[in-house]
Structures are given as C-alpha cells and as structure tokens.
Amino acid sequence: MPVLNELQSDGLLQIQKIPQGGYEEQRPVALGAPILGMFSGQDIEFLDRAIAFYWSKTGKETSDHSHGVAWRTREDGEAMPYELAYLSDEPVGSAQSARLLQLAAERGWRSK
C-alpha cells in the first residue's frame, strides 16, 4: 500500500474501480510508460510468465494462489517485511520437524 499511495500522489498511477462479479475491483493503472532499465531480462521473463499464468484467473483465484501464510499474518495495509518471502505454505516434513524438535530441546525452547 505505501508504494501504491506514493505512486498515486506522484501522479504516476491511478486506481480504476471496476465492478467484477458482485465486487468492486480496484485495479492499478499506470499513467506513464514503464522504465524497464532497472530490470534484468530474467525479471521481465518472470513477469511475462506471471501475467500469462494469472491472465484468465479471477481476482479470488489469483489471491488464493498468490497470497499464502505471509499475507495471512498481516493486517490490511500493514507493511510486509522482505523476510516474509522465506515463509512457505508447504507442510513441514518429518525430517524438518524432528530437527526443529531437537533444536528446541537443545536450546530449552518451550511453547506457552
């Protein structure tokens, strides 16, 4: 949200409100040409693949797929530290679980 707000206040972006299946979608729309010089070819390829993947999905489908545990730990509008990228929705495997329990025992960690 802070980035979107800054782009809007700088006149570089506007939010378009579009009725979408009983909801109002708030779609960011760029008001100028992109400056791609800060992105590598790999960055652009990744974005192209992501756009192709999500293009035909609804907002809910996109959100369900792209918003995992990192999003569920935040309040609306709350900043998300970059470190949240390390969180995963994948279940913890038995070896990982055993290692965590071992570390907890060695270090005296206790749950409340």
C-alpha positions as CSV (number, residue, x, y, z in Angstrom):
1,M,0.0,0.0,0.0
2,P,2.7,2.6,0.8
3,V,4.2,2.1,-2.7
4,L,0.7,2.4,-4.4
5,N,0.0,5.5,-2.3
6,E,3.3,7.1,-3.3
7,L,2.8,6.4,-7.0
8,Q,-0.7,7.9,-6.8
9,S,0.5,11.0,-5.0
10,D,3.3,11.4,-7.6
11,G,0.7,11.2,-10.4
12,L,2.2,8.0,-11.9
13,L,-0.7,5.7,-11.1
14,Q,-4.5,5.8,-10.7
15,I,-6.8,3.2,-9.2
16,Q,-9.6,2.2,-11.6
17,K,-12.8,0.8,-9.8
18,I,-14.3,-1.9,-11.9
19,P,-17.4,-4.0,-11.0
20,Q,-16.4,-7.6,-11.0
21,G,-18.8,-10.4,-10.1
22,G,-20.6,-8.6,-7.2
23,Y,-17.4,-6.9,-6.0
24,E,-15.6,-3.7,-6.9
25,E,-12.1,-4.4,-8.2
26,Q,-9.6,-1.7,-7.6
27,R,-7.2,-2.0,-10.5
28,P,-3.9,0.0,-10.5
29,V,-3.4,1.6,-13.9
30,A,0.0,3.2,-14.9
31,L,-0.2,6.7,-16.2
32,G,3.1,6.7,-17.9
33,A,5.5,4.4,-19.9
34,P,7.4,1.9,-17.7
35,I,11.1,2.4,-17.0
36,L,12.5,-1.1,-17.6
37,G,16.2,-0.3,-17.3
38,M,16.2,-1.4,-13.7
39,F,15.0,-4.9,-14.6
40,S,17.0,-7.8,-16.0
41,G,15.9,-9.9,-18.9
42,Q,15.1,-12.7,-16.3
43,D,12.9,-10.2,-14.4
44,I,10.9,-9.4,-17.5
45,E,10.6,-13.0,-18.4
46,F,9.3,-13.8,-14.9
47,L,6.7,-11.0,-15.2
48,D,5.6,-12.2,-18.6
49,R,5.1,-15.8,-17.3
50,A,3.2,-14.5,-14.2
51,I,0.9,-12.3,-16.4
52,A,0.2,-15.3,-18.7
53,F,-0.5,-17.6,-15.7
54,Y,-2.8,-15.2,-13.9
55,W,-4.4,-13.6,-17.0
56,S,-7.5,-15.8,-17.2
57,K,-8.0,-16.2,-13.4
58,T,-10.5,-14.3,-11.3
59,G,-9.3,-12.0,-8.6
60,K,-10.2,-14.6,-5.9
61,E,-8.4,-17.3,-7.8
62,T,-5.3,-15.1,-8.1
63,S,-5.4,-14.1,-4.5
64,D,-5.9,-17.7,-3.3
65,H,-2.9,-18.8,-5.3
66,S,-0.6,-15.9,-4.6
67,H,-1.4,-15.0,-1.0
68,G,0.0,-17.5,1.4
69,V,1.0,-17.5,5.0
70,A,2.9,-14.3,4.7
71,W,-0.3,-12.4,3.8
72,R,-2.3,-14.2,6.4
73,T,0.0,-13.0,9.2
74,R,-0.6,-9.3,8.3
75,E,-3.5,-6.8,8.8
76,D,-4.8,-5.0,5.7
77,G,-2.4,-2.2,4.8
78,E,0.3,-3.4,7.1
79,A,3.8,-3.3,5.7
80,M,5.3,-6.7,4.8
81,P,9.0,-7.1,5.6
82,Y,11.0,-8.7,2.8
83,E,11.9,-11.6,5.2
84,L,8.3,-12.9,4.8
85,A,9.4,-14.2,1.4
86,Y,11.1,-17.0,3.3
87,L,7.8,-18.3,4.7
88,S,6.3,-21.2,2.9
89,D,2.8,-22.8,2.8
90,E,4.4,-26.2,2.2
91,P,3.9,-28.6,5.2
92,V,6.9,-29.3,7.3
93,G,8.4,-32.7,6.5
94,S,9.1,-35.3,9.2
95,A,12.9,-34.7,9.0
96,Q,12.5,-30.9,9.4
97,S,10.1,-31.4,12.3
98,A,12.5,-33.8,14.0
99,R,15.3,-31.3,13.6
100,L,13.2,-28.5,14.9
101,L,12.2,-30.5,18.0
102,Q,15.9,-31.4,18.5
103,L,16.9,-27.8,18.4
104,A,14.1,-26.8,20.7
105,A,15.2,-29.4,23.3
106,E,18.9,-28.4,23.0
107,R,18.1,-24.7,23.4
108,G,15.4,-25.1,26.0
109,W,12.7,-23.6,23.8
110,R,9.2,-24.0,25.2
111,S,5.8,-23.2,23.9
112,K,3.4,-21.2,26.0
